[in-house]
Amino acid sequence: MANIKSQIKRNRQNAARHERNKAVRSELKTRVKAAVAAAETSADNTDQLTRLAIKRLDKAATKGVIHRNAAARRKSRLMKRIAAEAAK
């Protein structure tokens, strides 16, 4: 345990950021999974769910939760999977 006042505060900040980032990452997985599931079942709202997943990926990259190249890669893979499902 830290004895220095600034380090105690830094630990608190890191814990809060960790929880916030964990929630964002969890939501990313959920949104992407929902978009892929909708594409597989040819649901009406596939386009809407895809846009929402991409929006969340962009937002996470902007906030620094994930790297911008990681967001680009995930978006690319998502669009590739949805296009493949639409082609079926």
C-alpha atoms as one frame of an Amber mdcrd trajectory, in Angstrom:
protein
   0.000   0.000   0.000   1.280   3.432  -0.937   2.165   5.917   1.796   2.559
   8.920  -0.473  -0.546  11.052  -0.745  -0.267  11.631  -4.501   0.204   7.898
  -5.117  -2.877   7.051  -3.061  -4.880   9.446  -5.220  -3.312   8.011  -8.395
  -4.362   4.505  -7.287  -7.934   5.700  -6.784  -7.946   7.336 -10.233  -6.537
   4.216 -11.873  -9.195   2.031 -10.236 -11.977   4.350 -11.438 -10.573   4.436
 -14.978 -10.158   0.666 -14.985 -13.838   0.158 -14.137 -14.941   2.704 -16.735
 -12.755   1.184 -19.458 -13.907  -2.328 -18.563 -17.526  -1.265 -19.013 -16.748
   0.291 -22.412 -14.898  -2.829 -23.615 -17.761  -5.025 -22.456 -20.270  -2.886
 -24.340 -18.107  -3.087 -27.469 -18.225  -6.868 -27.398 -21.977  -6.827 -26.818
 -22.686  -4.409 -29.676 -20.494  -6.283 -32.157 -22.008  -9.613 -31.144 -25.535
  -8.198 -31.581 -24.700  -6.841 -35.042 -23.236 -10.175 -36.182 -26.191 -12.109
 -34.764 -28.618  -9.814 -36.567 -26.720 -10.279 -39.827 -26.762 -14.066 -39.429
 -30.539 -14.096 -38.946 -31.107 -11.477 -41.661 -32.924  -9.216 -39.210 -34.477
  -5.923 -40.266 -32.353  -3.862 -37.893 -28.947  -5.224 -39.011 -27.937  -1.880
 -40.513 -28.901   0.002 -37.367 -27.050  -2.411 -35.062 -23.975  -2.281 -37.296
 -23.922   1.516 -37.241 -24.260   1.484 -33.455 -21.368  -0.985 -33.088 -19.165
   1.155 -35.349 -20.135   4.277 -33.443 -19.125   2.666 -30.139 -15.819   1.471
 -31.612 -15.028   4.980 -32.845 -15.966   6.484 -29.507 -13.782   4.030 -27.590
 -10.859   4.847 -29.884 -11.407   8.587 -29.416 -11.473   8.216 -25.634  -8.329
   6.093 -25.687  -9.951   2.931 -24.361  -8.701   1.024 -27.397  -6.077   2.029
 -29.951  -7.352   3.696 -33.112  -5.786   1.013 -35.300  -7.478  -1.666 -33.189
 -10.803   0.093 -33.731 -10.168   0.256 -37.480  -9.282  -3.439 -37.546 -12.393
  -4.413 -35.592 -14.616  -2.286 -37.844 -13.072  -3.860 -40.917 -13.618  -7.381
 -39.621 -17.178  -6.548 -38.588 -18.060  -5.176 -42.014 -16.411  -8.180 -43.666
 -18.499 -10.615 -41.608 -21.719  -8.717 -42.248 -21.017  -8.549 -45.981 -20.356
 -12.284 -46.035 -23.647 -12.974 -44.247 -25.534 -10.653 -46.610 -24.063 -12.469
 -49.607 -25.470 -15.798 -48.406
